[in-house]
Amino acid sequence: MTKTVEFWFDFGSPAAYLAWTQMPAIARETGAHIDYRPMLLGGVFQATSNRSPMEVAPKGRYMQDDLQRFARRYNAPFVHNPFFPINTLMLMRGAVGLQMREPERFIDYGNAMYRALWVEARNMNDPAVVGAVLEAAGFDAQAFLALTADAEVKERLKAVTQEAVARGVFGAPTFFVDGDMFWGQDRLDFVQEALLKATP
């Protein structure tokens, strides 16, 4: 058996993007497996009466500066998306759908979505832009659209989001190691520490 870290995320979260860039190295260094858990952050916010920090003007300005600080620390490319907030329903359905039907393509998909949103600052609210990003990453846009319309995929995203809320998740990214929860990409040092102590 391998020690595991659950990584709950939504593509619309820039903090989750930064965590996405760092987690593979942390997993390698700690001998851990990453259990990627895509959820719908908007649904989590609604269920927990939470909201994006960007909706609070002073906090939003601070968060933009802080995200840039961490991006420099991580040596990760990062551009604030001017089209934020992004409706990620279709993108997250795509994530759970690929986990269900083509898990071997999930990471490539995640990389493409995060790059489009937080490196290239594309307008992923525009279906035509989403289609172009998918095609450039080697995905069939029409097949993807059919996947996101699949009833089982829709229900799976709902169920996973409900599970997140039931587990105490209120934002993204959230991590679980041996039952302990850590929220925020600025807690990755605690995640790494917990993984080093964890037993397989």
C-alpha positions in Angstrom: 0.0 0.0 0.0 1.0 3.6 -0.6 0.3 6.6 1.6 -2.3 8.9 0.0 -3.1 12.6 -0.1 -6.6 13.6 -1.3 -6.5 16.8 -3.4 -9.9 18.5 -3.7 -9.9 21.2 -6.3 -11.8 23.3 -8.9 -10.2 24.7 -12.0 -11.7 28.1 -11.2 -9.5 28.5 -8.1 -6.1 30.2 -8.7 -4.9 28.8 -5.3 -5.8 25.3 -6.4 -3.8 25.9 -9.6 -0.7 26.8 -7.7 -1.1 23.7 -5.6 -1.5 21.6 -8.7 1.9 22.8 -9.9 3.5 21.7 -6.6 1.8 18.5 -5.6 3.6 16.1 -8.0 7.0 17.0 -6.5 5.6 16.7 -3.0 4.2 13.3 -3.8 7.5 12.1 -5.3 9.5 13.4 -2.3 7.2 11.7 0.3 6.4 8.5 -1.6 2.7 9.4 -1.7 -0.1 8.8 -4.2 -2.3 11.8 -5.1 -6.0 11.1 -5.1 -7.3 13.9 -7.3 -10.9 14.9 -6.3 -12.5 17.4 -8.7 -15.5 19.1 -7.1 -17.8 22.1 -8.0 -16.5 24.9 -5.8 -19.6 27.0 -6.5 -21.7 24.2 -5.0 -19.4 24.0 -2.0 -19.7 27.7 -1.4 -23.5 27.6 -1.6 -23.7 24.7 0.8 -21.3 26.3 3.3 -22.4 29.9 3.0 -18.9 30.7 1.9 -17.7 32.8 -1.1 -14.6 33.6 -3.0 -12.1 36.0 -1.3 -12.1 37.9 -4.6 -15.6 39.1 -3.9 -14.4 41.1 -0.9 -12.6 44.0 -2.6 -9.7 44.6 -0.1 -9.2 40.9 0.4 -9.3 40.3 -3.3 -6.5 42.9 -3.9 -4.4 41.3 -1.2 -5.0 37.8 -2.6 -3.9 38.8 -6.0 -0.6 40.1 -4.6 -0.2 37.0 -2.4 -0.8 34.6 -5.2 1.9 36.4 -7.2 4.3 36.0 -4.3 3.7 32.3 -4.1 3.9 31.9 -7.9 7.4 33.4 -7.7 8.3 31.2 -4.8 7.2 28.1 -6.7 8.7 29.3 -10.0 5.2 28.7 -11.5 3.8 30.9 -14.3 0.7 32.7 -13.2 -1.5 35.4 -14.7 -4.6 36.6 -13.0 -7.5 35.8 -15.3 -9.4 39.0 -16.3 -12.5 36.9 -17.0 -12.7 35.7 -13.4 -15.0 34.3 -12.0 -15.3 31.4 -14.4 -18.3 29.1 -14.5 -16.5 25.8 -14.2 -19.5 23.5 -14.2 -18.7 22.0 -17.7 -15.0 21.9 -17.0 -15.5 20.0 -13.7 -17.9 17.6 -15.3 -15.2 17.0 -17.8 -12.8 16.2 -15.0 -15.0 13.7 -13.3 -16.1 12.3 -16.6 -12.5 11.6 -17.7 -11.8 10.0 -14.3 -14.7 7.7 -15.0 -14.1 6.9 -18.7 -10.5 7.8 -19.6 -8.5 8.1 -16.4 -5.2 8.0 -18.3 -6.1 11.3 -19.9 -7.1 13.1 -16.7 -3.8 14.8 -15.9 -3.3 16.0 -19.5 -6.8 17.5 -19.3 -6.1 19.1 -15.9 -2.8 20.6 -17.2 -4.6 22.0 -20.2 -7.4 23.6 -18.2 -5.2 25.1 -15.6 -2.8 26.5 -18.2 -5.7 28.0 -20.2 -7.1 29.7 -17.1 -4.1 30.8 -15.1 -1.2 31.0 -17.5 -2.8 32.1 -20.8 -5.8 33.9 -19.1 -8.3 32.5 -21.6 -12.0 33.2 -21.4 -13.2 29.8 -20.4 -16.7 31.1 -20.0 -16.8 31.0 -23.8 -17.6 27.5 -25.2 -15.7 28.3 -28.4 -12.6 29.1 -26.4 -13.0 25.9 -24.4 -13.3 23.9 -27.6 -10.2 25.5 -29.0 -8.2 24.7 -25.8 -9.5 21.1 -25.9 -8.5 20.6 -29.5 -5.1 22.1 -29.0 -4.6 19.6 -26.1 -5.5 16.7 -28.3 -9.1 16.2 -27.1 -12.2 15.9 -29.4 -14.4 18.9 -28.4 -17.6 17.2 -29.6 -16.8 14.0 -27.6 -16.0 16.1 -24.6 -19.3 18.0 -24.9 -21.1 14.6 -25.0 -19.2 13.5 -22.0 -20.2 16.5 -19.9 -23.9 16.0 -20.9 -23.8 12.3 -19.7 -26.3 11.8 -16.9 -23.9 9.6 -14.9 -21.2 12.2 -15.1 -23.5 14.9 -13.9 -24.6 12.8 -11.0 -21.0 11.9 -10.2 -20.0 15.6 -9.9 -23.0 16.3 -7.6 -22.2 13.3 -5.4 -18.5 14.2 -5.1 -19.3 17.8 -4.3 -21.8 16.6 -1.6 -19.1 14.3 -0.2 -16.7 17.3 0.0 -19.2 19.3 2.0 -20.0 16.3 4.3 -16.2 15.9 4.9 -16.0 19.6 6.0 -14.6 21.1 2.8 -15.4 24.8 2.4 -12.9 26.0 -0.2 -10.2 25.0 -2.7 -7.7 23.5 -2.6 -8.3 21.2 0.3 -6.2 18.2 1.3 -6.7 15.2 3.5 -3.8 13.1 4.9 -4.7 10.3 7.3 -8.0 12.1 8.1 -6.5 15.5 8.8 -7.7 18.3 6.7 -5.6 21.2 5.3 -7.0 24.1 3.4 -5.1 26.4 1.0 -2.1 26.2 -1.2 -0.2 28.1 1.5 -0.5 25.0 3.7 1.5 22.7 1.5 4.3 22.6 4.0 1.9 21.0 6.5 0.7 18.6 3.8 4.2 17.5 3.1 5.0 17.2 6.8 1.9 15.0 7.3 2.8 12.8 4.4 6.4 12.3 5.7 4.8 11.1 9.0 2.1 9.1 7.4 2.2 5.3 7.2 1.2 3.5 4.0 
